[in-house]
Amino acid sequence: MDSSNNYDEDGFIKTGDIGYYDEDECFYIIDRIKEMFKYKSWHVIPTSLEVLLQEHPAVKEAVVFGIPHEMDEFHPAACVILKDNMEVSPDVIEKFVSEKVSEWHKLRGGIKIVEFIPKTPSGKILRRKMRDIFMTT
């Protein structure tokens, strides 16, 4: 039985995960390939932007996803839940992110402040559902 499709060009098993290993050969899984998207030819990993968004003092929770774009494939966009009693505009949060990321990670698709982020019973964010909500509101 041919199992060559189970390995990438470097000989690693294809699991659908994005990760790395450090100098101590410890592995770290940081995202899923299916959740990654491209802005132009650049890969955007949503969790890295979510971590950055949560560094903003007003942001309690964040979800990042790609919004389809005719020329650029996808534009990064986000929905955030604010911490209790915090008020901040999406523009302020977008500026906070823009000052810390490369050109292709800027949230060109926009930011919306929401009351909830849909999740599975186990707590996994439903990105597609959040993207659909973002695009219809």
PyMOL commands that set and color helices and strands:
alter all, ss='L'
color gray80, all
select helices_A, chain A and resi 4-6+33-35+46-53+90-98+103-105+127-136
alter helices_A, ss='H'
color red, helices_A
select strands_A, chain A and resi 17-21+27-32+37-39+42-44+59-69+73-82+110-113
alter strands_A, ss='S'
color yellow, strands_A
deselect
rebuild
show_as cartoon
